[in-house]
Amino acid sequence: MEEKQKDVVQLPENAFRELKEDEEYQPVMSPQQVYPEVNAWSVTWGVMMVVLFSAAAAYLGLKVGQVFEAAIPIAIIAIGVSSVAKRKNSLGENVIIQSIGACSGAVVAGAIFVLPAIYMLDLEANFLKIFIASSLGGILGILFLIPFRKYFVKDMHGKYPFPEATATTQVLVSGAKGGSQAKPLLLAGLIGGAYDFIVATFGWWNENVTSRIIGLGEQVAEQAKLVFKINTGAAVLGLGYIVGLKYASIICLGSLAVWWLIVPGMALLFPDTILNQWDPTIATTVGSMSPEAIFANYARSIGIGGIAMAGIIGIVKSWGIIKDAVGLAAREMKGKGASDAEVIRTQRDISFKIISIGSVLTILITFLFFYFGVMNFNLLHAVVAILLVAVIAFLFTTVAANAIAIVGSNPVSGMTLMTLILASVVMVAAGLKGEAGMLAALLMGAVVCTALSMAGSFITDLKIGYWLGTTPKKQESWKFLGTIISAATVAGVMILLNKTYGFNSDALAAPQAHAMAAVIAPLMNGQGAPWILYGIGALIALVLDRCKIPALAFALGMFIPIQLNIPLVVGGAVHWYVSTRSKDTEENKAREEKGTLIASGFIAGGALMGVVSALLKFGGVEFNYADWWQNHLSELVSIIAYVLLIVYFILATRTRKQS
């Protein structure tokens, strides 16, 4: 058996193409053999990864508004530690480590996109509420997705590219030859971590560079309302590399459309007008606002409308998938009652009876959470809340899985925004308003957001397992443990960061949570909402979809601050450069793969050291560099450091051809 696994270290030829009639896909690990998968080694390392990467992803997501996928760095670490320990037949173990560890990104996205809004709106939040909402959402996402596993990973084999799963699978297969790939990742992690740690802790250079660095830029910003900004962090650069130039460009175009067309356009159209119909606290004319204020008060709402419409478009396009997958699950349940012994190892799922009972119990527990912990014992409000959460989470599960399968990006924030809008309107109609209504809507949104985030992430894990030949039932069973541990970690990190920085300060961007707060506050306080701006965004999304342009990516760029979108294009440009600069196709591919390792190192190192920096500040170790950052020289130093970082990235992708 050992010799067999050593011989088969490459994916089969038909791994990424559609199968011919009567052709079967045979994974790397034979379905007829048993391999080490779940044991003390894989579970222990999986738990360690979920704690580390939950903390790192939470910090990065709250700092810059982007949550990185932890699958690749966790897979590389799994390979490295297995190699050092000289474990035999470790491929199945490494998949389990990666699958448990990947809960981090899923739960983090679900929590930080919504729950910080509780602090922003000065509502009551404690560890238990955050933990319960994240845990229940993650568990629902797992249970709702399992019936769709065979459809997405087996029946649609070769029809979906699964970019994230493809990259992770290639890393795991390559790791069967040894753990050498961990070296560039670890080095990049040290460099990226040190770079971002210096900025976050000591402030040697500014984290952002703006066009205000020169006098002309200052004048243009104040008079024409045009401004350019870029975050120079290592983690964001790495994120841009993995996103790639195509989607980074679309996101950036959305940002530029808002910042360079809509923001200055509003100042020209309404120079002496106070637009505050939906927010009486606005007491300044549009023309006298800064570009940043126009974006926050008006332009971002257009992006919110675009994201909500992109989610609706996704459901409409996925309706056939929902019907087909539900039909498949129903046939399995009536079934023909095949036992585990009659089903080949690589196609065994948790029993659909257990899934059904588990789903009902989870929904019941969620209802009790709403009734006792959120709705103040109001039965009507709790019933309405659980119906909304269960229906929306189930319908959007396929949208999330479909998005991950096609582009590797989960539109969870857009779908959650639509959930919050719907929840707010319905709960107000049911008589729940004000602060109690806002808290209820946010916790409902958190459950849905985490469920959808988990569904998208988990389909990646299951596709990896399908290609490599692990047992789905084992992946599914141990995913619950990773979810609960990640939820506890994220709740702790979020409370820590709020006490250290405060979510109402500029230190934590948390753009998605700001958008959530902006949506529900006017609805729950009886002020109405900027429906006209939402409508404009929705119309833009419809037009983009008709033009075959990814509406979701464009809309995300419309409401994420420009300084976090520009560096994505820089990272995407680096990706394009390192993967095209040679005439040798194989050399370009090797450089691109090495660049993925370096980008993953930047992301993981920068995010982890960001958590360390936050802990130091929480402990009272803090350096005052605010005055230095007011000096434009700090931005000049930032440009120099950023250029050196990019040069290192490009040079580090060089490879030596093997003779």
C-alpha positions, -999 to +999 in steps of 0.1 A: +000+000+000+028+024+008+045+017-025+013+022-044+008+057-029+044+067-037+039+056-074+007+076-077+017+112-069-001+130-097-038+136-103-053+115-131-055+129-166-093+134-163-092+152-130-101+186-145-121+178-176-156+164-182-158+127-182-167+108-214-197+084-214-191+054-191-158+070-179-152+069-142-129+092-122-104+072-101-089+094-073-053+094-061-061+072-031-079+041-043-116+037-031-108+000-025-081+007+001-082+022+035-058+050+043-049+069+076-073+099+078-088+106+112-064+100+141-049+119+170-022+134+147-046+149+121-072+161+146-046+177+169-030+196+141-063+205+126-074+221+159-041+240+162-046+253+126-082+264+132-072+284+163-042+301+147-058+309+114-091+320+130-072+346+150-052+357+120-082+358+096-103+378+121-076+404+125-070+408+088-107+408+080-114+436+105-083+455+096-087+456+058-121+440+051-108+409+033-108+374+047-081+352+031-087+315+024-066+295+048-067+262+029-034+266+010-012+277+039-027+251+062-022+224+035+015+234+032+020+234+070+004+200+072+028+187+045+057+203+063+050+188+098+042+154+083+075+154+064+094+164+095+077+137+115+084+112+086+048+100+086+039+074+060+008+076+038+000+110+052-021+124+023-054+114+039-043+129+072-032+161+055-067+165+039-083+161+073-059+187+089-067+211+060-105+205+063-107+211+100-083+241+098-103+257+069-132+262+093-113+293+103-119+314+072-155+303+069-165+311+105-144+343+105-161+357+074-195+349+088-188+366+121-168+397+112-189+408+083-219+413+106-212+412+144-189+442+147-219+463+137-232+455+172-204+475+187-207+502+161-243+508+170-235+507+208-256+477+214-250+450+240-228+421+229-211+395+249-189+364+242-218+340+245-240+356+220-212+360+194-201+324+200-236+309+198-246+328+166-214+318+148-216+282+160-252+277+150-246+293+116-216+272+108-234+240+118-264+249+096-241+256+067-225+221+070-259+203+073-275+222+045-246+216+021-241+179+025-271+169+004-256+189-024-221+173-022-226+147-049-242+172-073-213+197-071-183+174-067-193+143-086-222+149-110-207+182-122-172+169-125-151+189-149-179+215-154-167+238-125-131+249-122-130+251-084-099+274-084-092+273-046-097+236-044-075+231-075-046+250-060-049+233-026-052+199-042-021+205-063-002+215-032-012+184-013-003+161-042+031+178-046+036+174-009+034+136-013+069+140-027+082+160+003+077+191+023+101+214+005+073+237-006+069+249+030+103+267+028+093+297+006+060+300+024+078+302+058+104+327+046+077+348+030+057+345+062+086+359+083+092+388+059+055+397+054+049+393+091+079+415+101+069+441+075+033+444+088+044+441+124+067+471+120+039+492+106+012+481+131+034+483+162+062+509+156+047+529+127+080+534+109+061+542+078+024+550+070+001+521+061-016+542+034-003+564+007-026+591-007-026+616-035-025+643-008+012+636-004+017+665-029+002+699-028-017+695-061-032+663-048-045+681-017-061+708-039-077+682-063-091+663-033-107+694-017-119+711-049-127+683-073-133+656-047-108+633-064-085+613-043-062+583-048-053+559-019-034+527-016-027+504+014+009+492+013+006+462+036+022+428+028-010+408+036-031+429+012-005+425-016-005+387-011-043+388-012-042+406-046-019+380-060-043+351-051-074+370-063-056+375-097-056+405-121-090+398-137-112+400-107-089+425-089-094+448-119-132+444-118-133+451-081-110+481-086-131+494-115-161+494-091-141+514-066-129+539-092-165+543-105-176+554-071-146+574-060-137+591-093-172+594-109-200+592-084-183+611-055-172+641-076-204+639-096-225+643-064-205+673-054-211+689-088-248+681-088-256+691-052-230+716-042-252+736-018-277+709-009-280+690+024-292+654+016-304+640+049-339+626+042-329+592+055-303+604+081-312+636+100-277+636+116-262+648+083-260+686+086-234+695+059-239+703+022-225+678-002-202+703-017-185+711+016-179+674+024-146+656+019-145+628-007-144+603+022-176+618+038-195+617+005-185+581+001-195+571+036-228+590+035-240+584+000-219+565-025-214+534-005-252+528-004-251+524-042-226+495-037-249+480-011-278+480-036-255+464-062-244+436-039-280+428-029-291+426-065-261+405-074-273+380-047-308+379-062-294+373-096-273+344-082-304+328-067-324+331-099-295+315-119-291+287-093-328+277-090-323+247-113-294+236-092-315+238-060-342+217-075-319+191-089-299+187-057-330+185-035-343+158-058-311+139-055-311+142-017-348+131-016-340+100-037-311+091-014-335+094+016-362+072+001-335+052-010-327+025-017-312+024+017-277+014+008-255+008+039-220+021+042-207-013+034-225-012+000-213+023-009-177+028-020-155+045+006-151+077-014-188+083-017-200+077+019-218+106+034-233+111+068-267+094+068-294+117+054-316+107+083-289+121+107-287+152+085-324+157+087-326+152+124-295+174+129-310+201+108-343+201+127-325+201+161-301+230+150-331+250+138-349+243+171-318+254+191-315+285+170-352+293+177-346+289+214-316+312+212-337+338+195-366+333+219-347+334+252-315+354+243-326+379+217-364+384+214-372+388+251-396+359+252-417+372+223-430+341+205-441+359+173-408+376+168-388+344+175-410+324+150-406+350+123-369+352+129-363+314+126-384+311+095-364+339+078-331+324+088-339+288+078-354+297+044-328+322+034-298+301+046-311+271+027-318+290-006-285+308-006-265+277+002-264+267-034-255+303-045-225+302-021-214+268-033-219+277-070-199+309-066-170+291-050-171+264-077-169+289-105-148+318-094-135+308-059-151+338-044-182+337-020-207+366-023-216+361+013-215+398+022-240+407-006-264+379+004-261+389+040-269+425+032-301+414+015-309+392+045-305+422+068-327+444+047-354+417+045-351+409+082-353+446+092-384+452+070-402+421+083-392+425+119-404+462+119-437+450+104-439+424+132-435+452+158-398+449+167-380+482+163-352+503+178-321+489+195-338+455+202-347+452+166-312+461+154-296+435+177-321+409+166-315+416+129-277+415+133-277+382+151-301+368+125-277+381+098-247+365+116-263+331+116-272+333+079-238+348+070-218+321+088-240+294+073-234+307+038-197+312+044-193+277+057-213+262+028-189+279+003-158+269+022-169+233+028-177+226-009-140+234-015-129+208+011-152+182-003-140+187-038-104+183-026-114+151-009-131+139-041-100+145-062-077+128-037-099+100-025-106+107+011-138+096+029-165+124+028-182+111+059-150+117+079-146+152+065-182+160+073-181+146+108-150+165+120-160+197+104-184+203+133-155+203+158-135+229+138-166+251+135-172+253+173-135+259+181-133+286+154-164+303+167-149+305+202-116+319+189-133+345+167-155+357+195-125+362+218-104+380+191-133+403+182-138+413+219-100+418+222-098+440+191-128+461+202-112+468+236-078+475+220-089+497+190-126+502+191-148+495+160-159+531+158-123+542+153-103+544+120-080+516+132-103+488+121-119+492+087-145+464+090-162+477+058-188+450+056-199+455+092-201+493+086-223+485+056-245+463+077-249+490+104-257+516+077-284+494+064-303+485+095-299+516+116-323+538+096-348+510+090-350+502+127-351+538+139-380+548+116-358+570+095-363+550+063-334+541+041-317+554+010-339+533-013-330+555-043-293+549-039-300+511-033-321+512-065-293+528-085-268+502-073-293+474-082-298+488-117-260+490-122-258+453-112-285+443-136-268+462-165-234+446-156-249+411-155-265+417-190-231+427-202-215+395-189-195+414-163-193+399-128-218+422-110-208+411-075-171+418-079-179+453-093-204+460-065-179+449-038-155+474-051-182+501-049-185+499-011-150+488+000-127+518+006-105+526-024-072+521-005-080+484+000-089+478-037-060+494-054-034+471-038-054+441-051-047+452-086-010+456-077-009+421-064-028+409-095-003+427-117+025+409-099+007+376-105+004+384-142+041+394-145+056+364-128+034+340-147+041+354-182+077+367-182+093+335-196+088+320-230+088+286-213+053+276-203+065+252-176+088+278-161+059+303-159+037+277-142+065+269-117+069+306-110+032+311-106+029+283-081+059+296-061+043+330-061+011+314-046+033+301-018+049+335-012+015+353-013+001+328+012+031+335+034+025+373+032-011+368+041-006+344+070+025+362+084+011+397+081-023+387+096-007+366+125+017+394+134-012+418+133-028+398+161+005+399+180+006+437+176-030+440+189-022+418+219+008+441+227-014+472+225-040+455+246-012+448+272-002+485+272+028+482+249+021+510+224+042+535+205+028+569+196+034+576+159+003+596+151+023+628+145+048+611+123+019+597+101+006+632+097+039+640+080+038+632+043+074+619+046+059+588+063+041+582+031+073+586+011+090+560+033+060+538+028+064+540-010+100+529-007+092+500+016+064+489-007+085+489-038+112+469-020+086+444-009+073+440-045+108+435-058+115+408-032+082+391-042+092+390-079+128+379-073+117+352-049+096+335-076+127+327-096+131+290-100+160+267-111+152+242-138+158+207-128+180+187-152 
